[in-house]
Amino acid sequence: MAPAPEFSLPLDTAPMEARTTEVLPAAGGPWQYEPKWDGFRCLAFKKGENIRLFAKSGKDLGRYFPEMVAYLKTARAVEFVIDGELVVIIDGKPEFDALQMRLHPAESRIRKLSLSTPAKFTVFDILADENGAVLLELPLRQRRSLLERFVQSVQDEDKLVISPATTDRAKAQTWLDASGHGATDGVVAKLLDAPYRPGERTMLKVKRIRTADCVVGGFRYRSGTNVVGSLLLGLYNKNGMLDHVGFTSMISASEAPALTPKLEALKGEGFTGRAPGGPSRWATGKSSEWQPLRPELVVEVKFDHVTNDRFRHGTRFVRWRPDKAPRQCTFEQIG
């Protein structure tokens, strides 16, 4: 007989994922709506004092969040698997930049951050209960009831809380309208009668999409080529300085060769305020070097989330704005 697994579920269990849609669903329900938190998605496994934390990518998060491992070891429930979001709260506000700082190679640095900016776990599903029973096939309405009971038994408002949920679409719309600039990144809709399907996109996520006109303050060549790969975006701050706020890479392969010499002809001062660093840790296929441009071109982009006066994700190119003066591109658009 094969030995019993150490945990209730395999450690490579993938979290259930979501498809993107433009509006909150109403038909085809009943639906449960939840805020989409702006943090690190995490599955937490516990059996006795054995704790494992995994990101959606499968990355082991335990070493980066030692304070959460320590807390879950002391939680009264002896065994469970829960799904949620790790966030870091500073001055009452979630700070994604502080969360990213945890992904640091030095253990001493991680330990220091775990004390100065401890993480909180916002949970929204339970995959295995405190008795080791696997709950994947139960409908969400039953799992939510079990989750509420579980959180009541282990809750610590500084370390673990349950995510709000509602079946009221109007209330969910207020969450959506308030998202994109702080704690939440949109709304997730889940079928109340559906089981948990690891790795499948059976949920729906809705984001608040807005547009902004930005100055093109620089560009990067696509890695290994001499054609443009992405545009670096800027907005003027209250002191009249051009700050880097993000990038857009939705440039078609047919447009890039003709666009490149036009951009190269504008090489010049670039950003006068906050400047870009290297490429995003998640970016692929882009050169790490960027080329500064005179602030003459304006582009309209779509975006869904702003953190610390920067676009949290890559934006979507909409159109060029030759009718817009660069100095009109200010932070007031994204406030």
ABEGO torsion letter per residue (X at the ends): XBBBBABABBAABBBBBBBBBABBBABGOBBBBBBBBBBBBBBBBBBEABBBBBBAAGBBAAAABAAAAAAAAABABABBBBBBBBBBBBGGBBBAAAAAAABBABAAAAAAAAAABBBBBBBABBABBAAGBBAAABBAAAAAAAAAAAAAAABBAAABBBBBBBABAAAAAAAAAABGBEABAEBBBBBAABBBBBGBBABBBBBBBBBBBBBBAEBBBBBGBABBABBBBBBBBAAGBBBBAEBBABBBAAAAAAAAAAAAAABBAEBABBBBBBBBAABBGBBABBBBBBBABBBBBBBABBBGGBBABBBBBABBBAABBAAABBAAAAX
